[in-house]
Amino acid sequence: MAEKKKMSLEEAMARLEGIVAELENEKLPLEKSLKLYEEGVKLASRCAEELEAAKRKIQILQQGADGQIEVVDVPEGTFSEEN
């Protein structure tokens, strides 16, 4: 069996946008709408996880007292929606 290529974040987001557009079509049968909705929920969750992981990987460059540049990890939650 051939392995499915994992979608990039950008591809997943584009697919999610396509699903939203399809779901906005009022003529879709209920069965297809439910399948699209389920796929959309899975994609949205995956995208959110990837974005949160990317936020945690971001590092800030700070200049120390000695003039040297040091790499400092961004604390978790720094980029949360509440900020």
C-alpha positions as CSV (number, residue, x, y, z in Angstrom):
1,M,0.0,0.0,0.0
2,A,1.4,3.4,-0.9
3,E,2.0,5.8,1.9
4,K,0.0,9.1,1.9
5,K,2.1,12.2,1.6
6,K,1.6,14.4,4.7
7,M,0.2,17.8,3.8
8,S,2.2,20.8,4.6
9,L,0.6,23.4,7.0
10,E,-0.1,25.6,4.0
11,E,-1.8,22.8,2.0
12,A,-3.9,21.9,5.1
13,M,-5.0,25.5,5.5
14,A,-5.9,25.8,1.8
15,R,-7.9,22.5,2.0
16,L,-9.6,23.8,5.1
17,E,-10.6,27.0,3.2
18,G,-11.9,24.8,0.4
19,I,-14.0,22.8,2.9
20,V,-15.5,26.0,4.3
21,A,-16.4,27.1,0.8
22,E,-18.0,23.8,0.0
23,L,-20.0,23.8,3.3
24,E,-21.3,27.2,2.5
25,N,-23.0,25.6,-0.6
26,E,-26.6,25.1,0.6
27,K,-27.2,22.3,-2.0
28,L,-24.8,19.8,-0.4
29,P,-26.3,16.6,0.8
30,L,-26.2,16.1,4.5
31,E,-23.9,13.0,4.3
32,K,-21.3,14.9,2.3
33,S,-21.6,17.9,4.6
34,L,-20.9,15.7,7.6
35,K,-17.9,14.1,6.0
36,L,-16.5,17.6,5.0
37,Y,-17.2,18.9,8.5
38,E,-15.3,16.0,10.1
39,E,-12.4,16.5,7.8
40,G,-12.4,20.2,8.5
41,V,-12.4,19.6,12.3
42,K,-9.4,17.3,12.0
43,L,-7.5,19.7,9.8
44,A,-8.3,22.7,12.0
45,S,-7.0,20.7,15.0
46,R,-3.8,19.7,13.2
47,C,-3.2,23.3,12.0
48,A,-3.6,24.6,15.5
49,E,-1.2,22.1,16.9
50,E,1.4,22.9,14.3
51,L,1.1,26.6,14.8
52,E,1.4,26.2,18.6
53,A,4.5,24.1,18.1
54,A,6.0,26.7,15.8
55,K,5.3,29.4,18.4
56,R,7.2,27.4,21.0
57,K,10.2,27.1,18.6
58,I,10.5,30.8,18.0
59,Q,13.5,32.3,19.7
60,I,14.3,35.9,20.6
61,L,17.7,37.3,20.2
62,Q,18.7,39.5,23.2
63,Q,21.8,41.5,23.8
64,G,23.3,40.6,27.1
65,A,25.0,43.0,29.5
66,D,28.4,42.0,28.0
67,G,27.3,43.0,24.5
68,Q,27.0,39.4,23.4
69,I,24.0,38.2,21.5
70,E,22.3,35.3,23.3
71,V,19.4,33.1,22.2
72,V,16.5,33.0,24.6
73,D,13.5,30.7,24.2
74,V,10.1,32.3,24.1
75,P,8.1,31.3,27.1
76,E,5.0,29.2,26.4
77,G,1.9,31.3,26.1
78,T,3.7,34.4,25.0
79,F,1.7,34.5,21.7
80,S,-1.6,33.3,23.1
81,E,-4.8,34.9,21.8
82,E,-5.3,36.8,25.1
83,N,-2.2,38.9,24.5
